[in-house]
């Protein structure tokens, strides 16, 4: 059995609200996104890995904030560092 990721265990989706209603970078660039992810460290909203911009992943790479939350349903979390769902 796989052990749970400590980053996901420590994150709380109820503590943060999204900084923007859409992908911040896509809005600035005038591009489209497929789905949205919110950083559970700072509330940054970025587009998913199926989007051209990959802005949620780039946010992780630039800021090392490991856990994102699926938006708008908030039904799952993902840890980039451990590549695991929560």
Residue, then its C-alpha position, 0 to 999 in steps of 0.5 A: x500500500x502506498x503511503x500518503x504524501x505529507x504535502x497533501x496531508x498538510x495542505x488545506x483546500x479551505x484555507x485559500x481562495x483563488x487569486x483569479x477566476x481563470x489562469x492568471x498567465x493565460x488571461x495576461x497572454x490572451x490564450x485559452x486553457x483546458x482546465x484550472x488548478x489552484x496552488x494550495x500554498x499561495x492561491x495562484x490559479x494556473x492552467x493544467x498540463x493539457x493546456x498549451x501554457x502548462x502554467x500550474x506546472x510552471x508555477x510549481x517549477x518556479x516557486x516549488x509550491x508542491x500541491x495543487x487543487x482541481x478547480x472548480x469542483x475542488x474534488x482532488x489534489x495533486x503533489x508535483x513533487x511526489x507525483x501523487x493524488x490526494 
